Amino acid sequence: MKKTAEIVWIVLIVFTVFAYLLGKLKLVSTFMVGVLLVTTFIKGELIIDYFMGLKDVSLKYRLIPTVWLVLIISLIAISYYT
């Protein structure tokens, strides 16, 4: 379990550094915003599954934060693309 948490933490750090470098280097385009939103969703799901401890619980409990995450990311995408 500890090794899994470490790997998840490293993935979270890599995605965060990727997003930081895109902003710092001003490489933001419409496509890259989509990529950033997808990586944000993946980061959120990793946090929900491993650090909130919801990986092994009933689906109805996992859906609450996942639906919230999809809603927020969708609203960000709609506001960016309009």
Protein Blocks (a to p, Z undefined) as FASTA:
>chain_A
ZZmmmmmmmmmmmmmmmmmmmmmnopacfklmmmmmmmmmmmmmmmmmmmnopmmmcfkl
mmmmmmmmmmmmmmmmmmmmZZ
